[in-house]
């Protein structure tokens, strides 16, 4: 796996989370791992991709079968707690964007 999610043919929903970490991120790594493990179990979850820069900027895109599945993920109690901690402790700024993917294409030299 090269960090690029393997997804079905569109359409599907993408939730794009862009954030700048604050100086106060104790417990963040554990919570992030727990959220990935929990998201994978949610109905409609398709995959995710995440990158983080050394300066604290991170972008995570999660993919869902549709907008309803993405909205349902937002309501999961453990996820809501992580959201609260993000607002209060872990992030100095974040943006969430939700989009419907209509087309997708790419290139992969590694066909093994």
C-alpha positions in Angstrom: 0.0 0.0 0.0 1.4 3.4 -1.0 -1.0 5.5 1.0 -3.4 6.0 -1.8 -6.9 4.6 -1.1 -8.3 2.0 -3.5 -11.8 3.2 -4.3 -14.7 2.1 -6.4 -15.9 3.9 -9.5 -17.6 7.2 -8.6 -19.8 8.7 -7.5 -18.9 8.8 -3.8 -18.4 11.4 -1.1 -15.1 12.8 0.0 -14.6 14.6 3.4 -11.5 16.8 3.3 -10.1 17.7 6.7 -7.3 20.3 6.6 -5.8 21.4 9.9 -3.0 23.2 11.5 -1.8 21.5 14.8 -1.5 23.6 17.9 1.4 23.2 20.3 -0.9 21.2 22.6 -1.3 17.8 21.0 -0.8 15.3 23.9 -2.9 12.2 23.2 -3.4 13.1 19.5 -1.6 10.2 17.9 -3.5 7.6 20.0 -6.8 9.3 19.2 -6.0 9.5 15.5 -5.2 5.8 15.4 -8.4 5.0 17.3 -10.5 7.1 14.9 -9.1 5.3 11.8 -9.9 1.9 13.5 -13.4 3.1 14.2 -14.0 4.7 10.8 -13.1 1.5 9.1 -16.0 -0.2 10.9 -18.6 2.4 9.9 -21.2 1.5 7.2 -20.3 3.2 4.0 -16.6 3.8 4.7 -14.5 3.3 1.6 -11.0 4.4 2.6 -8.9 7.4 3.5 -5.6 9.2 2.7 -3.7 11.3 5.1 -0.5 13.4 4.9 1.2 15.6 7.5 4.0 18.1 7.1 6.7 18.8 9.7 5.2 22.2 10.3 2.0 20.8 11.6 -0.2 21.1 8.6 -2.2 18.0 7.9 -4.8 16.9 5.3 -6.9 13.8 5.6 -9.5 12.8 3.1 -12.0 10.2 4.0 -14.2 8.5 1.4 -17.8 7.4 1.9 -20.4 5.7 -0.3 -22.6 8.8 0.0 -23.2 12.0 2.0 -25.5 10.1 4.4 -22.7 7.7 5.4 -20.3 10.7 5.9 -22.9 12.5 8.0 -23.5 9.4 10.1 -19.7 9.2 10.8 -19.8 12.7 12.1 -22.4 11.7 14.7 -20.5 8.7 16.2 -20.0 9.4 19.9 -16.3 8.6 20.0 -15.7 10.7 16.9 -17.7 13.6 18.5 -15.4 13.4 21.5 -12.3 13.5 19.2 -13.8 16.5 17.4 -14.2 18.3 20.8 -10.6 17.6 21.7 -9.5 18.8 18.3 -11.3 22.1 18.8 -10.1 22.6 22.4 -6.6 21.2 22.3 -5.1 19.8 19.1 -5.8 22.3 16.3 -5.3 26.0 16.0 -7.3 26.1 12.8 -9.2 23.5 10.7 -11.5 23.4 7.7 -13.8 20.6 6.6 -15.0 20.4 3.1 -17.4 17.8 1.7 -17.5 17.0 -2.0 -19.1 14.5 -4.3 -16.6 12.8 -6.5 -18.0 12.5 -10.0 -14.8 11.4 -11.8 -11.6 9.7 -10.8 -8.6 8.6 -12.7 -4.9 7.9 -12.1 -1.7 6.1 -13.1 0.1 3.3 -11.3 3.4 2.0 -12.6 3.5 -0.7 -10.0 1.2 -3.4 -11.4 2.5 -6.2 -9.2 
